[in-house]
Amino acid sequence: MTRPAAFARIALGLGLAAAIVWAVVARESFDADAIEAWLQGLGLWAPAAFVSLWALWAVVFLPGALLGLAGGALFGPFWGTLWNLSGATLGASLAFLAARFVASDWVARKAGGRLKQLLQGVEAEGWRFVAFVRLVPLFPFNLLNYALGLTRIRVVAYVATTVVCMLPGTIAYTYLGYAGREVFAGGEALIQKSLLALGLLAAIAFLPPLVRRVRGGSSFRDEARDASLEREKS
């Protein structure tokens, strides 16, 4: 590795660490109402600002549920879903690329425990394994973005799988935010919208057991172990 590349990795790693520490310390001061007011004041620039904020949110380990609900409340069910999905995908991609650039070589030499099982699972199944861990929350969303960046999966496969597998949850959270805003505003058809929001959340809660059943009930740990045994036999 050349000296400029090594310096760039160190600088990026330190910058990310500082940003994450700041976000963790300051997270209690983030006000959803203040964020919504700021976005509403941006006019036509609000979607671009919202997507950028979402991406930053994901990179520095802030919880995305707040912005997911805000997206539905501010932009409605269709555009809210689009901007939520765009922001979450951009943030997931940036975290993935940052982890790959900063630490992939070191992790390849030092990986062990649960992270090693994750690496083995991706090597064994590729995008299918990424789809599984996106649909079944074995890891927190923000942590998973960085962890997958340490694997050998291709960027295009990672991004495409992330978009498709995050869509159901994005729709549910966006519509819940939209329905909540309608309730407070006294909009029409409140009962139907509330029931639909609850139905979407129930469907998302039912999705992980369904995915496990389709996969035959095996866990990622079992599959990673089987893949490791197969490599040792070959």
RAGIMO-V426938 format. One record per residue. RES is the residue in one small letter. SS is DSSP state (a for helix, b for strand, c for the rest). Layout:
res & ss
RES & SS
RES & SS
//
This chain:
res & ss
m & c
t & c
r & a
p & a
a & a
a & a
f & a
a & a
r & a
i & a
a & a
l & a
g & a
l & a
g & a
l & a
a & a
a & a
a & a
i & a
v & a
w & a
a & a
v & a
v & a
a & a
r & a
e & a
s & a
f & c
d & c
a & a
d & a
a & a
i & a
e & a
a & a
w & a
l & a
q & a
g & c
l & c
g & a
l & a
w & a
a & a
p & a
a & a
a & a
f & a
v & a
s & a
l & a
w & a
a & a
l & a
w & a
a & a
v & a
v & c
f & c
l & c
p & c
g & c
a & a
l & a
l & a
g & a
l & a
a & a
g & a
g & a
a & a
l & a
f & a
g & a
p & a
f & a
w & a
g & a
t & a
l & a
w & a
n & a
l & a
s & a
g & a
a & a
t & a
l & a
g & a
a & a
s & a
l & a
a & a
f & a
l & a
a & a
a & a
r & a
f & a
v & a
a & a
s & a
d & a
w & a
v & a
a & a
r & a
k & a
a & c
g & c
g & a
r & a
l & a
k & a
q & a
l & a
l & a
q & a
g & a
v & a
e & a
a & a
e & a
g & c
w & a
r & a
f & a
v & a
a & a
f & a
v & a
r & a
l & a
v & c
p & c
l & c
f & c
p & c
f & a
n & a
l & a
l & a
n & a
y & a
a & a
l & a
g & a
l & c
t & c
r & c
i & c
r & c
v & a
v & a
a & a
y & a
v & a
a & a
t & a
t & a
v & a
v & a
c & a
m & a
l & a
p & a
g & a
t & a
i & a
a & a
y & a
t & a
y & a
l & a
g & a
y & a
a & a
g & a
r & a
e & a
v & a
f & a
a & a
g & c
g & c
e & c
a & c
l & a
i & a
q & a
k & a
s & a
l & a
l & a
a & a
l & a
g & a
l & a
l & a
a & a
a & a
i & a
a & a
f & a
l & a
p & a
p & a
l & a
v & a
r & a
r & a
v & a
r & c
g & c
g & c
s & c
s & c
f & a
r & a
d & a
e & a
a & a
r & a
d & a
a & a
s & a
l & a
e & a
r & a
e & a
k & a
s & c
//
